[in-house]
Amino acid sequence: MNCEELPFAFFGAIASGAKVFAKPSICPKFENEKRMRQLRGQIRRSLAPLAAVAICAALLSGCLMAPPASPAVTRVILVWLQHPDRAGDRARVIRAAHSLRMIPGVVRVQAGGPIPAIGAQTRRDFDLGVVITFRDRAALQRYEKDPRHLEAMRRYLQPQVRHYEVYNLSGR
């Protein structure tokens, strides 16, 4: 290492956290202890703004992060059709349910009829079940006011459904 490389090596070592002390024997120019203190002071002064920026960035990064996403919300709808024996009515309600996937925040829509009971406690007196998964609670709230949802309710659910029950489940 020659005399001109010493300040850069010292600066790099300080930046990386290593403790390096220049010895007078490395370079005759730096034998003067006063000159070495001046060099260290210059390096510290040049690092101070960089350190301040790094500290501010670290502190502000916590403020800039998005809040943690709330858990998904699942809506379970049990439907009793006006005419359960009409396959066309069932198909229209299922198509209407699947069309709700277009609404922002809706992650998944499933629809189907009950299966034969596996256990004694299984309810199977409904004609159709629809499960809609939302990204979060806010998405469910937006869905409630969405014109596509309201149109599906008016056009398909009200004329073809005798009764329905809605259950919302949190992912927590």
N, C-alpha and C positions, 0 to 999 in steps of 0.2 A: 504494500500500500504506500503510495507516495504522499507527499504533503498536501496536494490538492484534493485527494480522495478522502482525507481524514474527516472533514466536516460532513460530507455526505454519508459516510459510514456511521458516524456518530448520530446524525439525524435519523437514519434508517433504524438504528438500534433503539433509539428513544421511542420512535413511532411504534416499533413492534413490542415495546415493553421491556426490552432487555436492558440491563445495567452495564454500560460500557464506560470505562474511564480511560481517557487518552493519557498515555505516559509520555513524559518528555523525551524518552529515548527513541520514540517512533519517528519523530521528525524534529529536526533542529529548529524549525520555525516556531514550534509550540513549546519550547523549553521555558519560555517566560510564563510563569504561573498566572500572571495578570491577564495575558492574552487568552489563555485557556478559559478563565472565568468569563471573559467577555464573549467568547464563542458559545459557551453553554447558555449564557443569558440570551444571546441572539436566537439560539435554537428554541429555548423555552418561549420567548416572545412570539416566534413564528408558529409554534404549536398551540398557543393559547386560543386564538380564534378558531382553529380547527377543533380543539377540544370543546369549546363552547357550542359550536354548531352540532357536534356529535351528541352532546348532552341534551340540547334542545330537541334534536330529532328523536332521540330516544324517549323523551318525556311526551312529545307531541304525538308520537306514533300511537300511544294508548288512546288519545282523544280522537284520532282519525279512523280508528277501527270501527267497523260496523258492530252494532250490538249483536249478541248471539241470537241466532234464529230461534224463534219459538217452535216448539214441536209441531209435527203434523197433526191435523185434526181429521177425524174420520166421521162421516155422517152415514148412519144406517137408516134406511127408510123401508118400512114394511108396508106393503100395499095390498088392499083388498079390492079387486076389480068389480065393476058393476055386473059384468058378464064373464065370469072366470072361464067358461067353456069356449069363448071366442078366441081362437088363436090369433086373429088379426089385431084385436084390441091389445093383447099381451105384446105382440111384436111392435106395435106403434109406441107403446109406453117404453119398451126396451130401447127402441131407436131414439126416442126423445131423450132418454137418460144418457145414452152414449153421445148424443150431440152436445151435451153439457161439457164435454172434454175441451171444447174450443174456448171456454171461459178462462181467462188468466187466473192462475193460482190453483186450478184443478189439476191434480197430478194423475189421478186414475179414477175410472168409473167401471163398476162391475154390476151386472144385473142378472138375475136368474130366479127360478122358482125353488120352492123348498124341496128337500130330498126326504126320503122316508126317515123317520126318527131313528136315531142311533141310541139315544138314552130316553128315559121316561120324562125328563125335564125339558126336552127339546120342543120348542113351539113350532108348529107347522100348519096353523090354521090360516096363514096369509097366502096370497096368490103369487106374489112377486116380491123380491127383495132387491134393493139397489144400495150399493155401497159406493160412496164418493169420498176420495181422499183429497184433502186440501193441503197446500204447502204449509200453511200456518193459520192461526185464528183470524188474522187480518184478511187473508184470502177468502175465508168463509164469510166474513162480514161483507166483503165486496160482492161475492157471489149472490148473497141475499137480495142485493139491489140491482144486479145485472139484468138488462132488458131481455137477454136470451133466456135466462132462467125464468123470469116472470112470464114470458111468452110460452115457454114449454108448460108451465103450470096451467096457464089459461087454456091453452089449446089441447093439451093431451091429458093432463092429470085430472082436472076438474070434470070433463065430460065422461071419462072412462073409469074413474076410480070412485068407489063407494066410501072408502075410508083409508087413511094412511097414518102411520105413526113415524115420528122422526126422533132419532137418538144421535147426539153428538158426543164423540169420545175424544178425549185429549190423549196425545202421545206420551204424556208424562206418567 
